[in-house]
Amino acid sequence: MPRAEGGLVRAVAIWGRGLAVSVSSLPLGPEPAEPTRVTPLDAEQYQQHCSLIAADIADFSNPARDEEFQLYLRKSLYEIFGRAFRDIGVAWEGPCDLHREDRGDGMTAVFMPHIPTGLLINRLPGPLLAGLRHHNKMSSRLAQIQLRLALHAGLVTLDDHGFAGPEANRLFRILEAAAVKRELADSRADLALITSDYVYQNFIHGRCGSVGAEGYTRVPVNVKKTHTHAWYRLAGGPPPDRARADRGPAATRPAVRAAKPRSLPALAAAD
């Protein structure tokens, strides 16, 4: 087949009354455009009702945790989540089931509408806790992970930069509940599972699941301009003092034991 300087030339033979004409410079038409890929949550679509999670490694910025520790914690966290989601049949790597974003000391994910909130509530904590326990068993103290995991559901919009909406804001606010931070720090628990009141009332309270409503404690959430309450439970350690949290915001503060005055020589001897 004839060739031109620019590469292969298409030849067309036109037959008529024994005459053959070879066209060696027929222009090539434009290549067909690739079909537009539309993700389940496309920027041009309306808001969709989705489940959302946000996770945070407690005490991540501890000065004793240098960059090597922090990189190890991040790598371990993603491995633990990856195995946990594969165990419950959710595609962690691709966009078909979820959209996830890194948060430095944690991560967040928006699940596509076909992923049930009840699936995440009932089945995710088990493999996630197993992964955390194994990691902590095999790691030094500074490399161990205490994880706060918040779960909410509501309308979100995905754009070119991530996702947004009032329900996304609420997710991050309940993750920062001060009472849960204190309880987790005072405990030996591996995981603090926090749910919004919406998730608790619709998917936990009065329903038969792996963990009933009696396993959760109500706590106030006063973060920035958000004033609401959430529900949480600790896993992998002793249960929280539910009665203390139920008495109100002031009662959620950890009790401070009165200490006897100590002299400077006594403190030096103790050191």
N, C-alpha and C positions, 0 to 999 in steps of 0.2 A: 504494500500500500504506500502511496507517495507520502513524503514527509516534507515539512517546511521548517524554516529556521525556528519557529516558535513551538514546534512539537508536532504531534500527530495531526494530520489534516483529514477531515472527513470527506469522503468521496461519494458523490451521488451519480448514479447512472440513469440517464433519462433515455428511454427507448421509444423510438417512433419511426416507422417506415425504414427500419434497418439502420438508423442513425443513432450512434451512442455518443453522448456528450459527457465529459468528465469535468466536474466542478471541483477544483482543488482549493478554492479560497472561500468556501461557504462559511459565513460567520456562525460561530457557536452561540446559541441562545443563553440567556442568564440561567445560572444554576437555580433549581427550585429551592426556596427557603425552607429551612428546617421547621417542622411544626412547633408552635409555641408550647413549652412545657408548663402545664398548670398544676401547681401543687394543691393539695386539699384545702389549704388556707391561702388563697391568692390575694394579692393586694387589691385587685379590682372587685373582689367579692364582698359581700356583707359580713358583719360580725357573725361569729359562730360560737355556739355554746360548747366549751371545751373544759377538760380537766387540766389543772395546772399544778406543778410541784416546784418547790424551791428548796435547795439543800445548802447547809452551811456547816463547815467544820469548826467546832467550838475551839476557841483559844488559838486560832490559826496564826495570828500575828504575835504570839508569845516571842519575846526577844531571844529566848533560848532556841527557838526554831529558826535556824538560818535558812538560806536559800536552798541548800541541799535537802533539808527536812521538808520544806514547803513543796518542792518539786516532787518529792517522794509521796507526800500526802495527796497531792493532786492526781498523780498517776494512779495511786491505789484507789482513790475515790471513783475515778472513771471506770476502772476495772471492776470494782464491786458493783457499780450500777449496771454496767454492761452485762455481767453475768446474771444479775437479778432480773433484768428485763427480758433477757433471753429465756430464763426459767419460766416466766409467765406468758411467753409468746408475744411480746411486744418488740418490734424491730427498732433496736436502739441506734443502729448505724444510719438508717435511711430516713427520708422525709415522709414516707408513707404513713407512719404511725405517730410521729412526733417531730416537733421542732425544738432543738435544745440550744442553750447558750451558756458559755462559760462565765463564771462570776468571780474568778480569782480564788477565793477561799471556798468556793462551792459551785453549784450549777443550778440551772432552772430549765424546765421543759414545759411546753404546751402540747397536749395530746390532741390528735385529730378527733373530730366528733364521734367516730365509730369506736373509740376506745372507752369503755364504760368506766365511770367513776368508781362504781362498786368493785370492779376488778382491781383497781389500784389500792383501795382501802383494805380489801380482804386478802389479796394474794401477794402484793408487793412487800409488805413488812417482813414476811417470813424469810425469803431468800436474801433480802437486804441485811437483815439482822445476822443471818448466818455468815454472810460475807464479812461484816464488821467484826464479828466475834473471832473469826479465823484470822483476820488481819491483825487484830489487837493481841491475839495469843502469840503470834509470830513476830511481833514488833517490840522495840524498846518503848519506854514510857513516852518519850517525846514524839515518837513516830506513831503512837496510837491515835485512833479517831473516835471522838464523841461527835455524833452527828445530829443536827436538828433538821427535820424534814417537815415542811409545811405543805398542806394539800388543800386546794380550793377548786371551785368550778364556777364558770360564768362566761359572759360574753367577752371575747377578745378579738382584736384586729391585728393581722400580720401585715407589716409593710416591708420595704426593702432593708430596713435596719433592725428588725426584730418584731416584737409584739408589744401592744400597749392597750390601755383601757383601765377604767376604775377597778375592775376585778383583779387585774395584774398588780395594781398598787396595793390592794388589800392583801394579796398573797404575801408580798414582801413585808407588810406591816405585821402580820401575825407571826411570821418567821422571827421577828425581832422582839417578841413578847418578853419583857424583862423577867417575869415570874418563871417562865420556862427556862430561860438562861440560868437563873439562879438554881433552880431545882436540878438541872442537869449537871451543873458544876459541883453541887454538893453531893451528888450521887455517884455510883459506880456504873451507871447505865451506859450502854453503847449508843442508844438511839432514843431521841425524843420525837415522837410523831405528833404533829400539831395539825388540827383541822379547823377550818372556818366553821362558824355556827351553821351556815347553810349546808355544808357537807355533813356535819354532825346530825342535824335535824332530819335530813333527807336520806342519808345512807347508813347511819349508825344507830340512832335512837329508835328503839322499837323494832329493830330488824335482827334476823338471825345471821350472824357472821362469825368469822374466826375470833373476833373480840367484840364483846357486847358493850353497851353504853356504860355499864358499871366500871369498865376499865379506864374511863376518861375522866379528867378533872377540868372544871371550868375555870378559866383565868381571864383577867382583864387585859386588854391590849390598848395602850395609850402611847402611840408612836406617831410623832409629827402631828398631823391634823386628823389622824384616824383614832377614834375612840369607840371601841367595840369589845367583844370578848371572843375567845376561841376555846377549843378543847384540846387536851393533850394527854398523852400517856407515855411513860418511860418503859423501855424494853431493854433487857440484858442486865438489869440491876434491881435494887430494891424499889418497891412502889413508892410514889410520892405521898406526902401527907395531904390526902385529899381534903380532910376537914379544915386544914389551915387555909387552903386556897378558896374554899367555898364561903369563908366568912367575909370576904370582900377584899378590895385592893390593899388596904393597910395590913391585913392579916397574911397576905402572900409574902411579906418580907420575911427573910429568914431570921429566926430568933438569934439575938446577940447575947452571949453569955457574959455576965458581969465578971470582970477579972479583978483580983486583988492587986492593989498597987505594989509594984516591985521596984526595989532599989536598983541602982546602976550596978553594984557588985553582983547582985543576984542575977541580973540579965547577962552579965559577962560570964558568970559561972554556967548559966544555962546554955550559952553559945559554945 
